């Protein structure tokens, strides 16, 4: 597949292929991405995917952040092929191998030293949500407490325990038996739409005061929790980066209260935000770090890394048949080494700033771009209705009607993007970390043309 960027824009027209028709007939009603991105994919390399019709797309979804180096990167393919050539066991439960040992050393080698010096690791089932479940067991066992504090807008997975920590109400409405009686939700420092109507430094101070008061107030109605779980950058919640002073404050407050701090780095980890881990922007040391997605080099893998004081659970306290994926560990080691050798943290930061610059220039002509935010190559654009009533901070309401139009127009122009956030009104950019400056420019150009068409379509139907 050619990696060249075409200067001629082709507007794709989508008709349901036989593969998509069978998918619609045979797959669960719970399927999600195909409804918004109706593609049957055949080939992929780097930043590009090709569908069965031979159409090429720039992929800025990248497996929801899983594909740190893009599709079929040579170092990943080589690592997988080497495992096969060496006839290594592919399935080992939690028995060790040279590949597993190397992966642990490589992973520990990129942890902040204060965490690395006392780190323990638990290999989980192949998904991030299983690692979240393991983290919940870990902190509850170690502290003897059951309550967990989570945040509005949070996303930690779709299993029963992890779903209880989710801010979005939609997936939880049909279900009973969640851990809701053990979960307390707190306001997240969403600067553009501050839950206290303040924003900025004042919003951060009030938010921290609220948390500290909650943990100290004998009449607060909330038992001292086992843990606070947080995303340093909320992903599905709308690409909302937590203020670094707020993160430092949360670490200080939880440490003083004897409450474990869990940081979910499933989507934001491994150079995505311009640091190896998003919490490093604040210079804090969490008690627990949950990792998946990019950690397996595009293959299923999930782990929990935690500080030694929490390691009180008993053998078998958390298990999973597929926690010994050797190809994923080999691929993960290859990705970690590549990130370090090619300084992808700095590259992600530079390319993110370049993309933000393009988006900010578009914002001058399109007031529908209400907020441009994120860190590194984890960026979001909140779409708004400029004519809508403004909130306490003077920001117009979100425009959920525009977002799917933008996504559809992007797809017509060969650009795959996903939506998120409140009302699905945030357009998200999660390209592979190896994206070049030229490719960033092309992504922005296609997005700009799609935005023009989407706004025109929306205005025509008002």
JOJOVEN-V611920 format. One record per residue. N is the residue number from 1. RES is the residue in three letters. BURIAL is 1 if it has 16 or more other ideal C-beta (glycine too) atoms within 10 Angstrom, else 0. D_FIRST is the distance of its C-alpha to the first C-alpha in whole Angstrom. Layout:
[[N	RES	BURIAL	D_FIRST] [N	RES	BURIAL	D_FIRST]]
This chain:
[[1	UNK	0	0] [2	UNK	0	4] [3	UNK	0	6] [4	UNK	0	9] [5	UNK	1	11] [6	UNK	0	13] [7	UNK	0	17] [8	UNK	0	17] [9	UNK	0	18] [10	UNK	0	17] [11	UNK	0	20] [12	UNK	0	18] [13	UNK	0	21] [14	UNK	0	21] [15	UNK	0	23] [16	UNK	0	24] [17	UNK	0	22] [18	UNK	0	23] [19	UNK	0	22] [20	UNK	1	23] [21	UNK	0	26] [22	UNK	0	27] [23	UNK	0	26] [24	UNK	0	28] [25	UNK	0	31] [26	UNK	0	30] [27	UNK	0	29] [28	UNK	0	32] [29	UNK	0	33] [30	UNK	0	32] [31	UNK	0	28] [32	UNK	0	27] [33	UNK	0	24] [34	UNK	0	23] [35	UNK	0	26] [36	UNK	0	25] [37	UNK	1	21] [38	UNK	1	21] [39	UNK	1	17] [40	UNK	1	16] [41	UNK	0	13] [42	UNK	0	11] [43	UNK	0	8] [44	UNK	1	7] [45	UNK	0	7] [46	UNK	1	9] [47	UNK	1	11] [48	UNK	1	8] [49	UNK	1	9] [50	UNK	1	8] [51	UNK	1	12] [52	UNK	0	13] [53	UNK	0	14] [54	UNK	0	10] [55	UNK	1	11] [56	UNK	1	9] [57	UNK	1	11] [58	UNK	1	12] [59	UNK	1	14] [60	UNK	1	17] [61	UNK	1	19] [62	UNK	1	17] [63	UNK	0	19] [64	UNK	1	22] [65	UNK	1	22] [66	UNK	1	21] [67	UNK	1	17] [68	UNK	1	19] [69	UNK	1	16] [70	UNK	1	13] [71	UNK	1	11] [72	UNK	0	11] [73	UNK	1	13] [74	UNK	0	14] [75	UNK	1	17] [76	UNK	1	17] [77	UNK	0	16] [78	UNK	0	18] [79	UNK	1	21] [80	UNK	1	21] [81	UNK	0	20] [82	UNK	0	24] [83	UNK	1	26] [84	UNK	0	25] [85	UNK	0	26] [86	UNK	0	29] [87	UNK	0	30] [88	UNK	1	31] [89	UNK	0	32] [90	UNK	0	30] [91	UNK	0	32] [92	UNK	1	35] [93	UNK	0	37] [94	UNK	0	38] [95	UNK	0	39] [96	UNK	0	38] [97	UNK	1	36] [98	UNK	0	34] [99	UNK	1	31] [100	UNK	1	33] [101	UNK	0	35] [102	UNK	0	33] [103	UNK	1	31] [104	UNK	1	34] [105	UNK	0	35] [106	UNK	1	32] [107	UNK	1	32] [108	UNK	0	36] [109	UNK	0	35] [110	UNK	1	33] [111	UNK	1	36] [112	UNK	1	39] [113	UNK	0	41] [114	UNK	0	44] [115	UNK	1	42] [116	UNK	0	41] [117	UNK	0	44] [118	UNK	0	45] [119	UNK	1	42] [120	UNK	0	42] [121	UNK	1	39] [122	UNK	1	38] [123	UNK	1	35] [124	UNK	1	35] [125	UNK	1	33] [126	UNK	1	30] [127	UNK	1	30] [128	UNK	1	31] [129	UNK	1	34] [130	UNK	1	35] [131	UNK	1	35] [132	UNK	1	37] [133	UNK	1	40] [134	UNK	1	40] [135	UNK	1	41] [136	UNK	1	44] [137	UNK	0	45] [138	UNK	1	45] [139	UNK	1	47] [140	UNK	1	49] [141	UNK	1	51] [142	UNK	1	51] [143	UNK	1	53] [144	UNK	0	55] [145	UNK	1	54] [146	UNK	0	52] [147	UNK	1	51] [148	UNK	1	48] [149	UNK	1	47] [150	UNK	1	44] [151	UNK	1	43] [152	UNK	1	42] [153	UNK	1	38] [154	UNK	1	38] [155	UNK	1	35] [156	UNK	1	35] [157	UNK	1	34] [158	UNK	0	35] [159	UNK	0	37] [160	UNK	0	41] [161	UNK	1	42] [162	UNK	1	39] [163	UNK	1	39] [164	UNK	1	43] [165	UNK	1	41] [166	UNK	1	39] [167	UNK	1	40] [168	UNK	1	39] [169	UNK	0	42] [170	UNK	0	40] [171	UNK	0	38] [172	UNK	0	42] [173	UNK	0	44] [174	UNK	0	44] [175	UNK	0	45] [176	UNK	0	48] [177	UNK	0	48] [178	UNK	1	46] [179	UNK	1	47] [180	UNK	0	48] [181	UNK	0	52] [182	UNK	1	50] [183	UNK	1	48] [184	UNK	1	49] [185	UNK	0	47] [186	UNK	1	47] [187	UNK	1	46] [188	UNK	1	43] [189	UNK	1	43] [190	UNK	1	41] [191	UNK	1	42] [192	UNK	1	41] [193	UNK	1	43] [194	UNK	1	45] [195	UNK	1	47] [196	UNK	1	50] [197	UNK	0	50] [198	UNK	1	50] [199	UNK	1	46] [200	UNK	0	46] [201	UNK	0	48] [202	UNK	0	51] [203	UNK	1	49] [204	UNK	1	48] [205	UNK	0	51] [206	UNK	1	52] [207	UNK	1	49] [208	UNK	1	50] [209	UNK	0	54] [210	UNK	0	53] [211	UNK	1	52] [212	UNK	1	54] [213	UNK	0	57] [214	UNK	1	56] [215	UNK	1	56] [216	UNK	0	59] [217	UNK	0	61] [218	UNK	0	63] [219	UNK	0	63] [220	UNK	0	60] [221	UNK	0	59] [222	UNK	0	56] [223	UNK	0	57] [224	UNK	0	56] [225	UNK	1	52] [226	UNK	1	50] [227	UNK	1	47] [228	UNK	1	45] [229	UNK	1	42] [230	UNK	1	40] [231	UNK	1	36] [232	UNK	1	36] [233	UNK	1	33] [234	UNK	1	34] [235	UNK	1	30] [236	UNK	1	31] [237	UNK	1	34] [238	UNK	1	32] [239	UNK	1	31] [240	UNK	1	35] [241	UNK	1	35] [242	UNK	1	39] [243	UNK	1	41] [244	UNK	1	41] [245	UNK	0	45] [246	UNK	1	45] [247	UNK	1	43] [248	UNK	0	45] [249	UNK	1	48] [250	UNK	1	47] [251	UNK	1	47] [252	UNK	0	50] [253	UNK	1	52] [254	UNK	1	50] [255	UNK	0	51] [256	UNK	0	55] [257	UNK	1	55] [258	UNK	0	54] [259	UNK	1	51] [260	UNK	1	47] [261	UNK	1	44] [262	UNK	1	41] [263	UNK	1	38] [264	UNK	1	35] [265	UNK	1	32] [266	UNK	1	30] [267	UNK	1	27] [268	UNK	1	29] [269	UNK	1	29] [270	UNK	1	27] [271	UNK	1	26] [272	UNK	1	25] [273	UNK	1	28] [274	UNK	1	29] [275	UNK	1	31] [276	UNK	1	30] [277	UNK	1	32] [278	UNK	1	33] [279	UNK	1	37] [280	UNK	1	37] [281	UNK	1	37] [282	UNK	1	40] [283	UNK	0	41] [284	UNK	1	42] [285	UNK	1	43] [286	UNK	1	42] [287	UNK	1	44] [288	UNK	1	41] [289	UNK	1	37] [290	UNK	1	35] [291	UNK	1	31] [292	UNK	1	28] [293	UNK	1	25] [294	UNK	1	23] [295	UNK	1	26] [296	UNK	1	24] [297	UNK	1	21] [298	UNK	1	19] [299	UNK	1	22] [300	UNK	1	25] [301	UNK	1	28] [302	UNK	1	31] [303	UNK	1	34] [304	UNK	1	37] [305	UNK	1	38] [306	UNK	1	42] [307	UNK	1	45] [308	UNK	0	47] [309	UNK	0	50] [310	UNK	1	48] [311	UNK	0	48] [312	UNK	0	51] [313	UNK	1	49] [314	UNK	0	50] [315	UNK	0	48] [316	UNK	0	46] [317	UNK	0	46] [318	UNK	1	43] [319	UNK	0	40] [320	UNK	1	37] [321	UNK	0	36] [322	UNK	1	33] [323	UNK	1	33] [324	UNK	1	33] [325	UNK	1	29] [326	UNK	1	28] [327	UNK	1	25] [328	UNK	1	24] [329	UNK	1	27] [330	UNK	1	25] [331	UNK	1	22] [332	UNK	1	24] [333	UNK	1	26] [334	UNK	1	23] [335	UNK	1	22] [336	UNK	1	25] [337	UNK	1	25] [338	UNK	1	22] [339	UNK	1	24] [340	UNK	0	27] [341	UNK	0	26] [342	UNK	0	23] [343	UNK	0	26] [344	UNK	1	24] [345	UNK	1	27] [346	UNK	0	28] [347	UNK	1	24] [348	UNK	1	24] [349	UNK	1	27] [350	UNK	1	26] [351	UNK	1	23] [352	UNK	1	25] [353	UNK	0	28] [354	UNK	1	26] [355	UNK	1	25] [356	UNK	1	28] [357	UNK	0	29] [358	UNK	1	27] [359	UNK	1	28] [360	UNK	0	32] [361	UNK	0	32] [362	UNK	1	31] [363	UNK	0	34] [364	UNK	0	36] [365	UNK	0	35] [366	UNK	1	35] [367	UNK	0	38] [368	UNK	1	36] [369	UNK	1	34] [370	UNK	1	37] [371	UNK	1	35] [372	UNK	1	32] [373	UNK	1	32] [374	UNK	1	31] [375	UNK	1	30] [376	UNK	1	27] [377	UNK	1	24] [378	UNK	1	26] [379	UNK	1	27] [380	UNK	1	29] [381	UNK	1	30] [382	UNK	1	33] [383	UNK	1	34] [384	UNK	1	37] [385	UNK	1	40] [386	UNK	0	42] [387	UNK	0	44] [388	UNK	0	45] [389	UNK	0	48] [390	UNK	0	47] [391	UNK	0	48] [392	UNK	0	50] [393	UNK	0	48] [394	UNK	0	47] [395	UNK	1	44] [396	UNK	1	43] [397	UNK	1	42] [398	UNK	1	39] [399	UNK	1	37] [400	UNK	1	35] [401	UNK	1	35] [402	UNK	1	33] [403	UNK	1	30] [404	UNK	0	29] [405	UNK	1	29] [406	UNK	1	27] [407	UNK	1	24] [408	UNK	1	24] [409	UNK	1	24] [410	UNK	1	21] [411	UNK	1	19] [412	UNK	1	20] [413	UNK	1	18] [414	UNK	1	15] [415	UNK	1	16] [416	UNK	1	17] [417	UNK	1	20] [418	UNK	1	23] [419	UNK	1	27] [420	UNK	1	30] [421	UNK	1	33] [422	UNK	1	37] [423	UNK	0	36] [424	UNK	1	33] [425	UNK	1	33] [426	UNK	1	31] [427	UNK	1	27] [428	UNK	1	25] [429	UNK	1	23] [430	UNK	1	21] [431	UNK	1	18] [432	UNK	1	17] [433	UNK	1	19] [434	UNK	1	17] [435	UNK	1	16] [436	UNK	0	17] [437	UNK	0	20] [438	UNK	0	18] [439	UNK	1	15] [440	UNK	1	19] [441	UNK	0	20] [442	UNK	1	18] [443	UNK	1	18] [444	UNK	1	22] [445	UNK	1	22] [446	UNK	1	20] [447	UNK	1	23] [448	UNK	1	25] [449	UNK	1	25] [450	UNK	1	24] [451	UNK	1	28] [452	UNK	0	29] [453	UNK	1	29] [454	UNK	1	30] [455	UNK	1	33] [456	UNK	0	34] [457	UNK	0	33] [458	UNK	1	35] [459	UNK	0	38] [460	UNK	0	38] [461	UNK	0	39] [462	UNK	0	42]]
